[in-house]
Amino acid sequence: MSAVPALPGSPRGAVTSGPATARAVNVLAPNPSAMTLDGTNTWIVAEPGSGLAVVIDPGPLDEGHLANVMATAERAGQRVALTLLTHGHPDHAEGAARFAELTGSPVRALDPALRLGEEGLAAGDVVTTGGLELRVVPTPGHTGDSLCFHLPADRAVLTGDTVLGRGTTVVAHPDGRLGDYLDSLRRLRTLATDDGVDTVLPGHGPVLDDARGVIEYYLAHRAARLAQVEEAVRAGLTTAPQVVARVYADVDRSLWPAAEWSVGAQLEYLRGRGVG
């Protein structure tokens, strides 16, 4: 009998609401789909014993979900003092304005259009709320405004859509750019190799206990896909739909429109290097 290969990143299994680390609790939004996997993971992060919590990605505009996030924090004796966004896609950020009304918390994001309050987020910022420490890590690529949050006390990183708990993410061209995304993955790899991060708390899918493993997998996957796209271009294919039909022939066709975004980013990347 041949051994079953381990899944990238050592996923924990089923995606459920509940504690993931000493400081991070997931509240799973009821918006499963091919693009959102099991749904959006809304993270409540707080220092043990603190009465203040930070919510990362309140998720879709779903009153039941937003109320559940608040109730989960309240059961732990916490008040939501701050809301952070990893990026502006609706499945992560659409509920932020309503959540701010419900909690009275400001919303901080890289994109000024998403902020509610005076402060935004930028590379090198350190968020300290109720004794918690979250370090802002710029990770553009999936989108231009994508951020991750390093939680050093738990040796964890909250990755939004930059790294998923299952499968791989889309480079949402033209806002997302492949060169930026590869740089962001290398930045996350440095967190794993040099700063001790071993746990990935993703925006979708299960928690991953091998941060370095999944990031290396992502980098290898991108290199392999890029080689396939380059081969298709050299064979005379010039548009994203043409390339997707060849390179993603074994992928569910319902995912082809999203694949066209990533292929568009790859074609742009290759053109910048004189291919195509």
N, C-alpha and C positions, 0 to 999 in steps of 0.2 A: 504494500500500500504506500503510495506516495504521500509525502507530507503536504498539508494545505499551507500555502504561503501566508505569512502574517500580513495583515492589512497595514497600510502605511500609518505610522503615528501611534499604533497601539490604542485604537478606540476602546472606550469602556463598554460599549454595547448600546442598549436601548437609550434613546433620548428621553429624559424625564425631567420634570420640575423637581428642584430640591438642591441641597448643598453639593458643591463640586470640590471646593477647597475650604480651608478654614475661614476664608473671608468672602467667598463668592457663592451666590445662590442663583440658580437658573429658574426663570418662570417662562415656560414654553408657550409661545403664542399659538392660537388656533388657526394658523394660516399655512398648512402644508401644501406643497405643490412640487412640480418637477424642478423649479428654480429655487424654492425655499427649503427643500428636503422635508424634514419633520415639522417645520415651522421656524419662526424666528426665536432665537434664544435671547431673552431679555435678562440681563445680569444685574443683580443687586449685590453691591460690594460694600462691605463695612468692616471696620476693625472690631475684633471680638470685644464685647462689652460696651461698645459705643452706642449711643442713642441716635447717631446720624448715619445715613446711608447715601451712597451714590448709585444711581441707576444708569446703566449703559444700554442704549438702544431700546427705548420703550416700545418700539415695534409699530404695527399697523394701527390705524385709528379704529380700534375695537374697544368699546366701552367696558365690556366684560373683562378683557385682558388687562386693560389699564387699572381697573378696580382690583383685579387679582394681584397685580404687582404691588399696589399700595397695601392691600391687606396682608400680603406676605411679609412686607417690611414691618408693618404694625405688629404682627404676631411675634416678631423677633424683638419688639420694643424699640423699633427704629423709626425715625422720621426721614423721609426723602429730602435731603438738603440740596442735591445737585443732580442734574441730568446731563449726560455726555453722549455724543453721537460719534460712531465710528465713520459714518458717511451718510449721504443724504438720500439713498434709495428708500422708496416709500415703505418697504417691508421692515425697515429699521427706524425710520424717522417720521413717518406720517403722523403717528400719535403723539409726537413730542409736544406740540403746542397745547393740545388738550391735557396732556399729562402735567404740563407746567401749570395750567389752570387748577387742576385738581390738587396738586401738591404745594403750589407756591414756590417751586424750585426754579432757578434759572436754568437755561439750556445753553451749554457750551459746545461749539463745533468749530471745525476749521473754516467752513463756508459761512461768511457773515449773514447770508440769507436765512440760515437755519438757527441763528442764535436768538435767544430771548434773554436779554440782560446785557450788561456792559462788557463782559469778558468773552473772548474767543478761546481758541486753542492753537498752539504753535509748537514746532519742534523744540524739545528741551524743556517744555513746561512740566512742572510737577504739581499735581493736584493733591492737596492735603485737606481732608474733611474728616472731622472726628477722629484724628490720629491716623487715618488711612493715608498711604502714599501710593499714588498712581503716576507713572512717568509716561508722558506723551511721546509716541514713536511715530514719525511720519512714514507712511507706507503707501504712497500713491501707486496707481497701476490698475487695480480693479476699477477705481474711479480716481479722478484727479484730487478729490478731497478725502481720500481714505486715510484713517489713522488706526493705530493699535495702541493699547494701553498695557504697559508693563507693570505687573503687581509683584514687586521683588520679594515681599514677605512670604508669598506663597509660591515663589519660583514659577510664576505663571505669566502668560500674556493673553490678553483678550484681543482677538484678531478680526472681529467683524466678518467681512467677506474676503479678506486677504488670504486667509487659510481656513478652509472648511473642515468640519469633522468627518466628512465623507465625500469622495470624489475630488474634483478640482474646480477652481473658481474661473469665472469669465473675466477677461480683460475687456471692459465695456467701451470699446472704441466708438467714437473718436475721443470721448472724455478720458478713457483709460488708455495708457500707452505701455507697450510691452517693455521697452527699455527701463521705464520707471518701475514696472512691476518686478523685473529681475533684480534691480537694485534693492527693492524693498524686501524681497525674499532673502537676499544676502544680508541685509541689515538684521532681519529676524534670526538668521543663522548665527550671526555674531552674538545675539542675546543668548542663544542656546549654548554656544561653545565657550563664550567668555564671561557671561553674566549668570550662568547657572539656571536658565529657564528650562524647565523640563515639561511643563504642562501647557497645553493650548486650550483656551476657552473660546470656542468659535462662535460666530453669529448664527450658524446653522449646523446641525449634526451633533454627534457625540463629542464629549471631552476626549482629548488626546493626551496620552501620558508619555509620548516620545516626541517632543517638539523638534529635536534635531532630525529625527528620522523622517517626519512628514515634510519638513522643509527641504531636505535633500531629495525626497521623492518629487516634490513640486518642481524643483530646479531640473531634475532629470526629465520629468514629463514635458516641461516646456521646451527643453533642448530637443527632445525627440519629435514633438509636434512641429517645431520650427524647421527641422530637417525635412519632414514630410511636406510641409508647405513650400519650402524652397525647391524640392524635387518637382512638385506640381507646377510651380512657376517656370522652371527650366523646361518643363514639358509643354509649355505654351498656354497654360491656364492663367487668366489675368484678373478675374473677379472673385470676390469672396464666395458667392454662391457656387461658382464652378469648383473652387478649391474645396469647399466643404463637402460637396457631393463626392469628391474623390477621397479626401483624407478622413472624413467622418462617415464613410459608407457603412461602418459597423455600429454606428451610434443611433439610438432612437431618433427618428426624424422630428419628433416634437421638440428636440433640443437643437435642431439645426439653426433656427433663427438666432439663438444665443451663441452658437458656435461661430456664426458669421461675424459677430462682434470681435471675438478673439482672433479670427482669421484676418479681419480687417486690420487689427493691431499688428499682427505678424507681417502682413504685406507691407504696411507702412515701415516697420522695422527693417525689413529686407531692402526696401527701396532706399532707405537711408544708408544702406551698405552697398548700394550699387547693383542689387539683384532685382530684376523685373522692371 
